[in-house]
Amino acid sequence: MKTKTNIEGFVNIDPKIKTVSFRLRGKVMVTLADGRIIIMPVSAFPSIKKLNMRQRRKWYIFGNGFSFDDSNEVYHIEQILGIFENYRHEKTQKSITE
């Protein structure tokens, strides 16, 4: 029997943000360079929720995240994907509890 050596899906791919939009009411839609689309409630990001639609249109890529002209916050890929240990932008040494 032949075993399958190729793993399907998004394996060993560093996610990169391509676009950010607010086409769906109450949602933040982030499109990644590999074609994935992540849709999240804007309520998960109170500082984005405070921005009006004109301010939300003025977003830009910042490192491996994004920000807005009228915001001091940077939203990193780990905040979008919800997997901090895999995608955090600052790697640190082992924690004291390990």
Secondary structure by P-SEA (a helix, b strand, c coil): ccccccccccccccccccccccccccbbbbbcccbbbbbbbccccccccccccccccccccccccccccccccccccccccccccccccccccccccc
